[in-house]
Amino acid sequence: MSYTLHVRLKKAEGALVRLLGQIGRRGYDVLGVRAELSADKKAFDVVVDFEPFMPVPPAVQQARPAEVLPALVAKLIEVERVELRGPGSPAPATKAPAAAPKSKAASASAEATADKAGKAGDMHFVDNE
């Protein structure tokens, strides 16, 4: 079952490589990547199609839940916004509003909220500014 991750990523040296490395190292198979430079040329809008993969024996044969990935990706310093769309999820009608800058305590609270897994197909937002 494949999922789609939408990421707003500050344009920085190695940012795209770090994003894809984080996804691959955490137990997810990247199926496709699309990246476009924003109009102001300061950020990338990245769409990553992925699916969790099964570990090789003798590890426990249970794939990592896709709902965990947004919180993991949000820890990268260049990530401004993360959105997970599950199979069959409709595309959003509007863009997510830009959030005001947050303190470290508010960021930690947002990450804790993102860690609470929902059911497949739910949309999860993590703003990291």
CNS distance restraints for C-alpha pairs under 8 A (distance, minus, plus):
assign (resid   1 and name CA) (resid  51 and name CA) 6.14 0.50 0.50
assign (resid   1 and name CA) (resid  52 and name CA) 8.00 0.50 0.50
assign (resid   1 and name CA) (resid  87 and name CA) 7.08 0.50 0.50
assign (resid   2 and name CA) (resid  49 and name CA) 6.74 0.50 0.50
assign (resid   2 and name CA) (resid  50 and name CA) 5.49 0.50 0.50
assign (resid   2 and name CA) (resid  51 and name CA) 4.54 0.50 0.50
assign (resid   2 and name CA) (resid  52 and name CA) 7.79 0.50 0.50
assign (resid   2 and name CA) (resid  86 and name CA) 7.33 0.50 0.50
assign (resid   2 and name CA) (resid  87 and name CA) 6.40 0.50 0.50
assign (resid   3 and name CA) (resid  49 and name CA) 5.75 0.50 0.50
assign (resid   3 and name CA) (resid  50 and name CA) 5.44 0.50 0.50
assign (resid   3 and name CA) (resid  51 and name CA) 5.97 0.50 0.50
assign (resid   3 and name CA) (resid  66 and name CA) 7.44 0.50 0.50
assign (resid   3 and name CA) (resid  84 and name CA) 7.30 0.50 0.50
assign (resid   3 and name CA) (resid  85 and name CA) 5.98 0.50 0.50
assign (resid   3 and name CA) (resid  86 and name CA) 4.81 0.50 0.50
assign (resid   3 and name CA) (resid  87 and name CA) 5.79 0.50 0.50
assign (resid   4 and name CA) (resid  47 and name CA) 6.78 0.50 0.50
assign (resid   4 and name CA) (resid  48 and name CA) 5.65 0.50 0.50
assign (resid   4 and name CA) (resid  49 and name CA) 4.51 0.50 0.50
assign (resid   4 and name CA) (resid  50 and name CA) 6.31 0.50 0.50
assign (resid   4 and name CA) (resid  84 and name CA) 5.93 0.50 0.50
assign (resid   4 and name CA) (resid  85 and name CA) 5.13 0.50 0.50
assign (resid   4 and name CA) (resid  86 and name CA) 6.43 0.50 0.50
assign (resid   4 and name CA) (resid  87 and name CA) 7.97 0.50 0.50
assign (resid   5 and name CA) (resid  47 and name CA) 5.69 0.50 0.50
assign (resid   5 and name CA) (resid  48 and name CA) 5.10 0.50 0.50
assign (resid   5 and name CA) (resid  49 and name CA) 6.40 0.50 0.50
assign (resid   5 and name CA) (resid  50 and name CA) 7.75 0.50 0.50
assign (resid   5 and name CA) (resid  70 and name CA) 7.73 0.50 0.50
assign (resid   5 and name CA) (resid  82 and name CA) 7.06 0.50 0.50
assign (resid   5 and name CA) (resid  83 and name CA) 5.72 0.50 0.50
assign (resid   5 and name CA) (resid  84 and name CA) 4.61 0.50 0.50
assign (resid   5 and name CA) (resid  85 and name CA) 6.26 0.50 0.50
assign (resid   6 and name CA) (resid  45 and name CA) 7.27 0.50 0.50
assign (resid   6 and name CA) (resid  46 and name CA) 5.81 0.50 0.50
assign (resid   6 and name CA) (resid  47 and name CA) 4.65 0.50 0.50
assign (resid   6 and name CA) (resid  48 and name CA) 6.55 0.50 0.50
assign (resid   6 and name CA) (resid  82 and name CA) 5.72 0.50 0.50
assign (resid   6 and name CA) (resid  83 and name CA) 5.00 0.50 0.50
assign (resid   6 and name CA) (resid  84 and name CA) 6.37 0.50 0.50
assign (resid   6 and name CA) (resid  85 and name CA) 7.94 0.50 0.50
assign (resid   7 and name CA) (resid  44 and name CA) 7.98 0.50 0.50
assign (resid   7 and name CA) (resid  45 and name CA) 5.92 0.50 0.50
assign (resid   7 and name CA) (resid  46 and name CA) 5.09 0.50 0.50
assign (resid   7 and name CA) (resid  47 and name CA) 6.39 0.50 0.50
assign (resid   7 and name CA) (resid  79 and name CA) 6.98 0.50 0.50
assign (resid   7 and name CA) (resid  80 and name CA) 7.51 0.50 0.50
assign (resid   7 and name CA) (resid  81 and name CA) 5.64 0.50 0.50
assign (resid   7 and name CA) (resid  82 and name CA) 4.58 0.50 0.50
assign (resid   7 and name CA) (resid  83 and name CA) 6.46 0.50 0.50
assign (resid   8 and name CA) (resid  43 and name CA) 6.73 0.50 0.50
assign (resid   8 and name CA) (resid  44 and name CA) 5.82 0.50 0.50
assign (resid   8 and name CA) (resid  45 and name CA) 4.79 0.50 0.50
assign (resid   8 and name CA) (resid  46 and name CA) 6.32 0.50 0.50
assign (resid   8 and name CA) (resid  79 and name CA) 6.02 0.50 0.50
assign (resid   8 and name CA) (resid  80 and name CA) 5.34 0.50 0.50
assign (resid   8 and name CA) (resid  81 and name CA) 5.00 0.50 0.50
assign (resid   8 and name CA) (resid  82 and name CA) 6.56 0.50 0.50
assign (resid   9 and name CA) (resid  15 and name CA) 7.37 0.50 0.50
assign (resid   9 and name CA) (resid  16 and name CA) 7.94 0.50 0.50
assign (resid   9 and name CA) (resid  43 and name CA) 5.38 0.50 0.50
assign (resid   9 and name CA) (resid  44 and name CA) 5.06 0.50 0.50
assign (resid   9 and name CA) (resid  45 and name CA) 6.40 0.50 0.50
assign (resid   9 and name CA) (resid  46 and name CA) 7.24 0.50 0.50
assign (resid   9 and name CA) (resid  78 and name CA) 5.45 0.50 0.50
assign (resid   9 and name CA) (resid  79 and name CA) 4.57 0.50 0.50
assign (resid   9 and name CA) (resid  80 and name CA) 5.72 0.50 0.50
assign (resid   9 and name CA) (resid  81 and name CA) 7.33 0.50 0.50
assign (resid  10 and name CA) (resid  15 and name CA) 7.51 0.50 0.50
assign (resid  10 and name CA) (resid  42 and name CA) 6.15 0.50 0.50
assign (resid  10 and name CA) (resid  43 and name CA) 4.20 0.50 0.50
assign (resid  10 and name CA) (resid  44 and name CA) 6.26 0.50 0.50
assign (resid  10 and name CA) (resid  78 and name CA) 4.91 0.50 0.50
assign (resid  10 and name CA) (resid  79 and name CA) 6.31 0.50 0.50
assign (resid  10 and name CA) (resid  80 and name CA) 6.85 0.50 0.50
assign (resid  11 and name CA) (resid  15 and name CA) 6.80 0.50 0.50
assign (resid  11 and name CA) (resid  41 and name CA) 7.70 0.50 0.50
assign (resid  11 and name CA) (resid  42 and name CA) 5.37 0.50 0.50
assign (resid  11 and name CA) (resid  43 and name CA) 4.55 0.50 0.50
assign (resid  11 and name CA) (resid  44 and name CA) 6.14 0.50 0.50
assign (resid  11 and name CA) (resid  78 and name CA) 7.52 0.50 0.50
assign (resid  12 and name CA) (resid  78 and name CA) 7.35 0.50 0.50
assign (resid  14 and name CA) (resid  18 and name CA) 6.13 0.50 0.50
assign (resid  15 and name CA) (resid  19 and name CA) 6.22 0.50 0.50
assign (resid  15 and name CA) (resid  78 and name CA) 6.64 0.50 0.50
assign (resid  16 and name CA) (resid  20 and name CA) 6.30 0.50 0.50
assign (resid  17 and name CA) (resid  21 and name CA) 5.96 0.50 0.50
assign (resid  18 and name CA) (resid  22 and name CA) 6.01 0.50 0.50
assign (resid  18 and name CA) (resid  76 and name CA) 7.91 0.50 0.50
assign (resid  19 and name CA) (resid  23 and name CA) 6.45 0.50 0.50
assign (resid  19 and name CA) (resid  73 and name CA) 6.90 0.50 0.50
assign (resid  19 and name CA) (resid  76 and name CA) 7.49 0.50 0.50
assign (resid  20 and name CA) (resid  24 and name CA) 6.19 0.50 0.50
assign (resid  20 and name CA) (resid  30 and name CA) 7.81 0.50 0.50
assign (resid  21 and name CA) (resid  25 and name CA) 5.92 0.50 0.50
assign (resid  22 and name CA) (resid  26 and name CA) 6.20 0.50 0.50
assign (resid  22 and name CA) (resid  72 and name CA) 7.70 0.50 0.50
assign (resid  22 and name CA) (resid  73 and name CA) 6.79 0.50 0.50
assign (resid  23 and name CA) (resid  27 and name CA) 7.03 0.50 0.50
assign (resid  23 and name CA) (resid  28 and name CA) 5.78 0.50 0.50
assign (resid  23 and name CA) (resid  29 and name CA) 7.62 0.50 0.50
assign (resid  23 and name CA) (resid  30 and name CA) 7.46 0.50 0.50
assign (resid  23 and name CA) (resid  69 and name CA) 7.40 0.50 0.50
assign (resid  23 and name CA) (resid  73 and name CA) 7.36 0.50 0.50
assign (resid  24 and name CA) (resid  28 and name CA) 5.24 0.50 0.50
assign (resid  24 and name CA) (resid  29 and name CA) 6.03 0.50 0.50
assign (resid  24 and name CA) (resid  30 and name CA) 6.84 0.50 0.50
assign (resid  27 and name CA) (resid  52 and name CA) 6.08 0.50 0.50
assign (resid  27 and name CA) (resid  53 and name CA) 6.11 0.50 0.50
assign (resid  27 and name CA) (resid  54 and name CA) 7.95 0.50 0.50
assign (resid  27 and name CA) (resid  55 and name CA) 7.78 0.50 0.50
assign (resid  27 and name CA) (resid  63 and name CA) 7.69 0.50 0.50
assign (resid  27 and name CA) (resid  64 and name CA) 6.59 0.50 0.50
assign (resid  28 and name CA) (resid  50 and name CA) 6.40 0.50 0.50
assign (resid  28 and name CA) (resid  51 and name CA) 5.61 0.50 0.50
assign (resid  28 and name CA) (resid  52 and name CA) 4.29 0.50 0.50
assign (resid  28 and name CA) (resid  53 and name CA) 5.63 0.50 0.50
assign (resid  28 and name CA) (resid  64 and name CA) 7.81 0.50 0.50
assign (resid  29 and name CA) (resid  50 and name CA) 5.41 0.50 0.50
assign (resid  29 and name CA) (resid  51 and name CA) 5.34 0.50 0.50
assign (resid  29 and name CA) (resid  52 and name CA) 5.96 0.50 0.50
assign (resid  29 and name CA) (resid  53 and name CA) 6.07 0.50 0.50
assign (resid  30 and name CA) (resid  48 and name CA) 6.96 0.50 0.50
assign (resid  30 and name CA) (resid  49 and name CA) 6.11 0.50 0.50
assign (resid  30 and name CA) (resid  50 and name CA) 4.44 0.50 0.50
assign (resid  30 and name CA) (resid  51 and name CA) 6.81 0.50 0.50
assign (resid  31 and name CA) (resid  48 and name CA) 7.46 0.50 0.50
assign (resid  31 and name CA) (resid  49 and name CA) 5.23 0.50 0.50
assign (resid  31 and name CA) (resid  50 and name CA) 5.01 0.50 0.50
assign (resid  31 and name CA) (resid  51 and name CA) 7.33 0.50 0.50
assign (resid  32 and name CA) (resid  48 and name CA) 5.76 0.50 0.50
assign (resid  32 and name CA) (resid  49 and name CA) 4.99 0.50 0.50
assign (resid  32 and name CA) (resid  50 and name CA) 7.01 0.50 0.50
assign (resid  33 and name CA) (resid  46 and name CA) 7.11 0.50 0.50
assign (resid  33 and name CA) (resid  47 and name CA) 5.73 0.50 0.50
assign (resid  33 and name CA) (resid  48 and name CA) 4.60 0.50 0.50
assign (resid  33 and name CA) (resid  49 and name CA) 6.39 0.50 0.50
assign (resid  34 and name CA) (resid  46 and name CA) 5.65 0.50 0.50
assign (resid  34 and name CA) (resid  47 and name CA) 5.14 0.50 0.50
assign (resid  34 and name CA) (resid  48 and name CA) 6.59 0.50 0.50
assign (resid  35 and name CA) (resid  44 and name CA) 6.20 0.50 0.50
assign (resid  35 and name CA) (resid  45 and name CA) 5.61 0.50 0.50
assign (resid  35 and name CA) (resid  46 and name CA) 4.30 0.50 0.50
assign (resid  35 and name CA) (resid  47 and name CA) 6.37 0.50 0.50
assign (resid  36 and name CA) (resid  44 and name CA) 5.46 0.50 0.50
assign (resid  36 and name CA) (resid  45 and name CA) 5.31 0.50 0.50
assign (resid  36 and name CA) (resid  46 and name CA) 6.55 0.50 0.50
assign (resid  37 and name CA) (resid  41 and name CA) 5.73 0.50 0.50
assign (resid  37 and name CA) (resid  42 and name CA) 7.49 0.50 0.50
assign (resid  37 and name CA) (resid  43 and name CA) 5.99 0.50 0.50
assign (resid  37 and name CA) (resid  44 and name CA) 4.54 0.50 0.50
assign (resid  37 and name CA) (resid  45 and name CA) 6.41 0.50 0.50
assign (resid  38 and name CA) (resid  42 and name CA) 6.53 0.50 0.50
assign (resid  38 and name CA) (resid  43 and name CA) 5.46 0.50 0.50
assign (resid  38 and name CA) (resid  44 and name CA) 5.65 0.50 0.50
assign (resid  38 and name CA) (resid  45 and name CA) 6.62 0.50 0.50
assign (resid  51 and name CA) (resid  66 and name CA) 7.42 0.50 0.50
assign (resid  52 and name CA) (resid  63 and name CA) 5.73 0.50 0.50
assign (resid  52 and name CA) (resid  64 and name CA) 6.01 0.50 0.50
assign (resid  52 and name CA) (resid  65 and name CA) 7.03 0.50 0.50
assign (resid  52 and name CA) (resid  66 and name CA) 6.48 0.50 0.50
assign (resid  53 and name CA) (resid  63 and name CA) 5.67 0.50 0.50
assign (resid  53 and name CA) (resid  64 and name CA) 7.54 0.50 0.50
assign (resid  54 and name CA) (resid  61 and name CA) 6.06 0.50 0.50
assign (resid  54 and name CA) (resid  62 and name CA) 6.04 0.50 0.50
assign (resid  54 and name CA) (resid  63 and name CA) 4.85 0.50 0.50
assign (resid  54 and name CA) (resid  64 and name CA) 7.96 0.50 0.50
assign (resid  55 and name CA) (resid  59 and name CA) 6.06 0.50 0.50
assign (resid  55 and name CA) (resid  60 and name CA) 6.96 0.50 0.50
assign (resid  55 and name CA) (resid  61 and name CA) 5.88 0.50 0.50
assign (resid  55 and name CA) (resid  62 and name CA) 6.99 0.50 0.50
assign (resid  55 and name CA) (resid  63 and name CA) 6.84 0.50 0.50
assign (resid  56 and name CA) (resid  61 and name CA) 7.41 0.50 0.50
assign (resid  57 and name CA) (resid  61 and name CA) 7.07 0.50 0.50
assign (resid  64 and name CA) (resid  68 and name CA) 7.65 0.50 0.50
assign (resid  65 and name CA) (resid  69 and name CA) 7.84 0.50 0.50
assign (resid  67 and name CA) (resid  84 and name CA) 7.43 0.50 0.50
assign (resid  67 and name CA) (resid 115 and name CA) 7.75 0.50 0.50
assign (resid  67 and name CA) (resid 117 and name CA) 5.49 0.50 0.50
assign (resid  67 and name CA) (resid 118 and name CA) 6.86 0.50 0.50
assign (resid  67 and name CA) (resid 120 and name CA) 7.66 0.50 0.50
assign (resid  67 and name CA) (resid 124 and name CA) 7.65 0.50 0.50
assign (resid  68 and name CA) (resid  72 and name CA) 6.70 0.50 0.50
assign (resid  68 and name CA) (resid 114 and name CA) 7.78 0.50 0.50
assign (resid  68 and name CA) (resid 115 and name CA) 6.24 0.50 0.50
assign (resid  68 and name CA) (resid 117 and name CA) 6.83 0.50 0.50
assign (resid  69 and name CA) (resid  73 and name CA) 6.11 0.50 0.50
assign (resid  70 and name CA) (resid  74 and name CA) 5.96 0.50 0.50
assign (resid  70 and name CA) (resid  82 and name CA) 5.98 0.50 0.50
assign (resid  70 and name CA) (resid  83 and name CA) 6.82 0.50 0.50
assign (resid  70 and name CA) (resid  84 and name CA) 6.61 0.50 0.50
assign (resid  70 and name CA) (resid 114 and name CA) 7.28 0.50 0.50
assign (resid  70 and name CA) (resid 124 and name CA) 7.43 0.50 0.50
assign (resid  70 and name CA) (resid 125 and name CA) 7.60 0.50 0.50
assign (resid  70 and name CA) (resid 126 and name CA) 6.81 0.50 0.50
assign (resid  71 and name CA) (resid  75 and name CA) 6.72 0.50 0.50
assign (resid  71 and name CA) (resid 111 and name CA) 5.84 0.50 0.50
assign (resid  71 and name CA) (resid 114 and name CA) 5.80 0.50 0.50
assign (resid  71 and name CA) (resid 115 and name CA) 6.27 0.50 0.50
assign (resid  71 and name CA) (resid 126 and name CA) 7.02 0.50 0.50
assign (resid  72 and name CA) (resid  76 and name CA) 7.81 0.50 0.50
assign (resid  73 and name CA) (resid  79 and name CA) 7.34 0.50 0.50
assign (resid  73 and name CA) (resid  82 and name CA) 7.54 0.50 0.50
assign (resid  74 and name CA) (resid  79 and name CA) 5.80 0.50 0.50
assign (resid  74 and name CA) (resid  80 and name CA) 7.64 0.50 0.50
assign (resid  74 and name CA) (resid  81 and name CA) 7.32 0.50 0.50
assign (resid  74 and name CA) (resid  82 and name CA) 6.63 0.50 0.50
assign (resid  74 and name CA) (resid 111 and name CA) 7.89 0.50 0.50
assign (resid  74 and name CA) (resid 126 and name CA) 6.72 0.50 0.50
assign (resid  74 and name CA) (resid 127 and name CA) 7.56 0.50 0.50
assign (resid  74 and name CA) (resid 128 and name CA) 6.27 0.50 0.50
assign (resid  75 and name CA) (resid  79 and name CA) 7.47 0.50 0.50
assign (resid  79 and name CA) (resid 128 and name CA) 6.27 0.50 0.50
assign (resid  79 and name CA) (resid 129 and name CA) 7.71 0.50 0.50
assign (resid  80 and name CA) (resid 127 and name CA) 5.96 0.50 0.50
assign (resid  80 and name CA) (resid 128 and name CA) 4.74 0.50 0.50
assign (resid  80 and name CA) (resid 129 and name CA) 5.32 0.50 0.50
assign (resid  81 and name CA) (resid 125 and name CA) 7.33 0.50 0.50
assign (resid  81 and name CA) (resid 126 and name CA) 5.85 0.50 0.50
assign (resid  81 and name CA) (resid 127 and name CA) 4.52 0.50 0.50
assign (resid  81 and name CA) (resid 128 and name CA) 5.79 0.50 0.50
assign (resid  81 and name CA) (resid 129 and name CA) 7.82 0.50 0.50
assign (resid  82 and name CA) (resid 124 and name CA) 7.87 0.50 0.50
assign (resid  82 and name CA) (resid 125 and name CA) 5.71 0.50 0.50
assign (resid  82 and name CA) (resid 126 and name CA) 5.22 0.50 0.50
assign (resid  82 and name CA) (resid 127 and name CA) 6.48 0.50 0.50
assign (resid  83 and name CA) (resid 123 and name CA) 6.68 0.50 0.50
assign (resid  83 and name CA) (resid 124 and name CA) 5.55 0.50 0.50
assign (resid  83 and name CA) (resid 125 and name CA) 4.80 0.50 0.50
assign (resid  83 and name CA) (resid 126 and name CA) 6.75 0.50 0.50
assign (resid  84 and name CA) (resid 122 and name CA) 7.81 0.50 0.50
assign (resid  84 and name CA) (resid 123 and name CA) 5.45 0.50 0.50
assign (resid  84 and name CA) (resid 124 and name CA) 5.41 0.50 0.50
assign (resid  84 and name CA) (resid 125 and name CA) 7.04 0.50 0.50
assign (resid  85 and name CA) (resid  89 and name CA) 5.85 0.50 0.50
assign (resid  85 and name CA) (resid 121 and name CA) 6.22 0.50 0.50
assign (resid  85 and name CA) (resid 122 and name CA) 6.71 0.50 0.50
assign (resid  85 and name CA) (resid 123 and name CA) 5.33 0.50 0.50
assign (resid  85 and name CA) (resid 124 and name CA) 7.52 0.50 0.50
assign (resid  86 and name CA) (resid 120 and name CA) 5.80 0.50 0.50
assign (resid  86 and name CA) (resid 121 and name CA) 3.90 0.50 0.50
assign (resid  86 and name CA) (resid 122 and name CA) 6.35 0.50 0.50
assign (resid  86 and name CA) (resid 123 and name CA) 7.13 0.50 0.50
assign (resid  87 and name CA) (resid 120 and name CA) 7.47 0.50 0.50
assign (resid  87 and name CA) (resid 121 and name CA) 5.69 0.50 0.50
assign (resid  88 and name CA) (resid 121 and name CA) 6.59 0.50 0.50
assign (resid  89 and name CA) (resid 121 and name CA) 5.55 0.50 0.50
assign (resid  89 and name CA) (resid 122 and name CA) 7.36 0.50 0.50
assign (resid  89 and name CA) (resid 123 and name CA) 7.82 0.50 0.50
assign (resid  99 and name CA) (resid 127 and name CA) 7.06 0.50 0.50
assign (resid  99 and name CA) (resid 129 and name CA) 7.79 0.50 0.50
assign (resid 100 and name CA) (resid 129 and name CA) 7.83 0.50 0.50
assign (resid 101 and name CA) (resid 129 and name CA) 5.59 0.50 0.50
assign (resid 102 and name CA) (resid 106 and name CA) 5.75 0.50 0.50
assign (resid 102 and name CA) (resid 107 and name CA) 6.32 0.50 0.50
assign (resid 102 and name CA) (resid 129 and name CA) 6.55 0.50 0.50
assign (resid 103 and name CA) (resid 107 and name CA) 6.27 0.50 0.50
assign (resid 104 and name CA) (resid 108 and name CA) 6.15 0.50 0.50
assign (resid 105 and name CA) (resid 109 and name CA) 6.25 0.50 0.50
assign (resid 106 and name CA) (resid 110 and name CA) 6.20 0.50 0.50
assign (resid 107 and name CA) (resid 111 and name CA) 6.21 0.50 0.50
assign (resid 107 and name CA) (resid 128 and name CA) 6.75 0.50 0.50
assign (resid 108 and name CA) (resid 112 and name CA) 6.16 0.50 0.50
assign (resid 109 and name CA) (resid 113 and name CA) 6.24 0.50 0.50
assign (resid 110 and name CA) (resid 114 and name CA) 6.16 0.50 0.50
assign (resid 110 and name CA) (resid 126 and name CA) 6.67 0.50 0.50
assign (resid 110 and name CA) (resid 127 and name CA) 7.64 0.50 0.50
assign (resid 111 and name CA) (resid 115 and name CA) 6.19 0.50 0.50
assign (resid 111 and name CA) (resid 126 and name CA) 7.11 0.50 0.50
assign (resid 112 and name CA) (resid 116 and name CA) 7.01 0.50 0.50
assign (resid 114 and name CA) (resid 124 and name CA) 6.95 0.50 0.50
assign (resid 114 and name CA) (resid 125 and name CA) 7.36 0.50 0.50
assign (resid 114 and name CA) (resid 126 and name CA) 6.59 0.50 0.50
assign (resid 118 and name CA) (resid 122 and name CA) 6.31 0.50 0.50
